[in-house]
Amino acid sequence: MELAQFAERLPAGDLWVFGYGSLMWSPGFRPAEKGVAFLRGYHRALCILSTRYRGTTRRPGLVMGLCAGGSCWGMAFRVPGPQVPRVLHALWKREMLRGVYRPRLVPVRVGSHARVNALAFLADARHSQFVRELDLNRRAQLVAQGIGQRGRCTDYIRNTLEHMYALGVTDPHLERVLETAEAIRSSASSRRAR
């Protein structure tokens, strides 16, 4: 979806943005308000091959998307109405370059707010960078090898976990992926040092 097409469907006024991965700790804009947010109907999943920020075309990393089913804790950020066009432009440049996400307004519960509609970037299961079923070791291999414009994929997973812990949320599967990925990287470094 093009930015102009999405923007014309937005109601006037402030915009909430839901972060469930790197947007939690690095939204790229200064919000007027932020708070712990809960989204029902979608879950955080390692399901997107990263060929730019956390990997390359030859050695992709693996990053998160929101997939249907379950629920997800994250952070929500309120963008004041006058700043919405600028923030949307920056988010589109960051999240929509490869078209692997579908932008949607989804109902989230944020702090003391009963419910707000927030922009969330959902994984597009029809996109070539979407990965369906991978076992733990294959996920960990992609995470271990991924290094892109924004650094190592392992750092991305670690930061996500640390920010989830700060919200009081754990994800044992994501922890195992990171632990296995770090073991793979350590093993590869040992072999190169010989």
WOHUPE-V259685 format. One record per residue. N is the residue number from 1. RES is the residue in one small letter. SS is DSSP state (@ for helix, = for strand, . for the rest). PSI is psi in radians with two decimals (999 if undefined). OMEGA is omega in radians with two decimals (none if undefined). Layout:
# WOHUPE-V259685
N	RES	SS	PSI	OMEGA
N	RES	SS	PSI	OMEGA
This chain:
# WOHUPE-V259685
1	m	.	2.40	3.12
2	e	.	2.64	-3.12
3	l	@	-0.82	-3.10
4	a	@	-0.70	3.14
5	q	@	-0.76	3.12
6	f	@	-0.79	-3.07
7	a	@	-0.64	-3.11
8	e	@	-0.29	3.10
9	r	@	-0.20	-3.10
10	l	.	2.47	3.00
11	p	.	2.69	3.12
12	a	.	2.71	3.06
13	g	.	-2.73	-3.08
14	d	.	2.77	3.10
15	l	=	2.29	2.99
16	w	=	2.51	3.11
17	v	=	2.27	-3.13
18	f	=	2.17	3.10
19	g	=	2.31	-3.13
20	y	.	-0.11	3.09
21	g	.	-2.15	-3.08
22	s	@	-0.40	3.08
23	l	@	-0.39	3.12
24	m	@	-0.73	-3.06
25	w	@	-0.21	-3.11
26	s	.	1.25	-3.09
27	p	.	-0.39	3.12
28	g	.	0.14	3.09
29	f	.	2.84	3.13
30	r	.	1.91	-3.11
31	p	.	2.71	3.04
32	a	.	-0.41	-3.10
33	e	=	2.59	3.04
34	k	=	2.73	-3.14
35	g	=	2.79	3.06
36	v	=	2.36	-3.05
37	a	=	2.60	3.13
38	f	=	2.21	3.14
39	l	=	2.20	3.08
40	r	=	2.44	3.08
41	g	=	-0.14	3.11
42	y	=	2.63	3.09
43	h	=	2.68	3.09
44	r	=	2.30	-3.13
45	a	=	2.50	3.00
46	l	=	1.70	-2.97
47	c	=	0.08	-3.08
48	i	=	2.14	3.03
49	l	=	2.20	-3.14
50	s	=	2.03	-3.13
51	t	.	0.22	-3.13
52	r	.	-1.18	-3.04
53	y	.	-0.66	-3.07
54	r	.	0.42	3.11
55	g	.	-3.05	3.10
56	t	.	3.03	3.11
57	t	.	-0.69	-3.13
58	r	.	-0.55	-3.12
59	r	.	1.33	-3.09
60	p	.	2.62	2.96
61	g	=	-2.98	-3.12
62	l	=	2.14	-3.12
63	v	=	3.12	-3.00
64	m	=	2.67	2.99
65	g	=	2.91	3.02
66	l	=	2.21	3.13
67	c	=	2.68	-3.09
68	a	=	2.49	3.08
69	g	=	2.56	3.07
70	g	=	-2.57	-3.13
71	s	=	2.97	-3.05
72	c	=	2.28	2.97
73	w	=	2.53	3.09
74	g	=	-2.71	3.09
75	m	=	2.53	3.05
76	a	=	2.48	-3.07
77	f	=	2.29	3.11
78	r	=	2.16	3.11
79	v	=	2.15	3.10
80	p	.	2.51	-3.09
81	g	@	-0.87	-3.10
82	p	@	-0.39	-3.12
83	q	@	-0.15	-3.04
84	v	@	-0.84	-3.12
85	p	@	-0.75	-3.12
86	r	@	-0.78	-3.13
87	v	@	-0.74	3.10
88	l	@	-0.75	3.13
89	h	@	-0.80	3.13
90	a	@	-0.73	3.13
91	l	@	-0.68	3.13
92	w	@	-0.74	3.13
93	k	@	-0.63	-3.10
94	r	@	-0.83	-2.96
95	e	@	-0.40	-2.95
96	m	.	0.11	-3.08
97	l	.	-0.76	-3.10
98	r	.	-0.10	3.09
99	g	.	0.42	-3.09
100	v	.	-0.18	3.11
101	y	=	2.71	3.01
102	r	=	2.01	3.14
103	p	=	2.34	3.14
104	r	=	2.64	2.92
105	l	=	2.15	-3.10
106	v	=	2.57	3.14
107	p	=	2.16	3.09
108	v	=	2.66	3.04
109	r	=	2.18	-3.09
110	v	=	2.03	3.06
111	g	.	-2.16	-3.09
112	s	.	-0.16	3.09
113	h	=	2.39	3.14
114	a	=	-0.96	3.14
115	r	=	2.43	3.07
116	v	=	2.71	2.99
117	n	=	2.18	-3.07
118	a	=	2.56	3.04
119	l	=	2.22	3.07
120	a	=	2.59	3.12
121	f	=	1.86	-3.10
122	l	=	2.54	3.10
123	a	=	2.36	3.08
124	d	.	1.80	-3.07
125	a	.	-0.22	3.12
126	r	.	-0.15	-3.08
127	h	.	2.57	-3.11
128	s	.	-0.36	3.13
129	q	.	-0.03	3.08
130	f	=	2.28	3.10
131	v	.	2.34	-3.09
132	r	.	-1.73	-3.05
133	e	.	2.15	3.02
134	l	.	2.51	3.06
135	d	.	3.00	-3.08
136	l	@	-0.80	-3.08
137	n	@	-0.68	3.13
138	r	@	-0.71	3.07
139	r	@	-0.82	-3.11
140	a	@	-0.65	3.11
141	q	@	-0.75	3.12
142	l	@	-0.73	3.11
143	v	@	-0.74	-3.11
144	a	@	-0.68	-3.07
145	q	@	-0.33	-2.99
146	g	.	2.05	3.01
147	i	=	2.13	-3.10
148	g	=	-2.77	-3.08
149	q	.	-0.53	-3.13
150	r	.	0.21	3.05
151	g	=	-2.84	-3.06
152	r	=	2.50	3.08
153	c	@	-0.60	3.11
154	t	@	-0.65	3.11
155	d	@	-0.68	3.10
156	y	@	-0.80	-3.14
157	i	@	-0.76	-3.14
158	r	@	-0.81	3.12
159	n	@	-0.72	3.12
160	t	@	-0.83	3.13
161	l	@	-0.77	-3.13
162	e	@	-0.68	3.13
163	h	@	-0.51	3.03
164	m	@	-0.75	3.12
165	y	@	-0.70	3.13
166	a	@	-0.46	3.09
167	l	.	-0.09	-3.10
168	g	.	0.38	-3.08
169	v	.	2.40	3.05
170	t	.	2.80	3.10
171	d	.	1.57	-3.08
172	p	@	-0.63	3.13
173	h	@	-0.81	3.13
174	l	@	-0.65	3.08
175	e	@	-0.74	3.13
176	r	@	-0.67	3.10
177	v	@	-0.82	-3.13
178	l	@	-0.80	3.14
179	e	@	-0.76	-3.14
180	t	@	-0.71	3.12
181	a	@	-0.74	3.13
182	e	@	-0.61	3.08
183	a	@	-0.70	3.10
184	i	@	-0.80	3.13
185	r	@	-0.73	3.14
186	s	@	-0.74	3.11
187	s	@	-0.75	3.12
188	a	@	-0.69	3.12
189	s	@	-0.70	3.12
190	s	@	-0.71	3.13
191	r	@	-0.70	-3.13
192	r	@	-0.53	-3.10
193	a	@	-0.30	-3.12
194	r	.	999	none
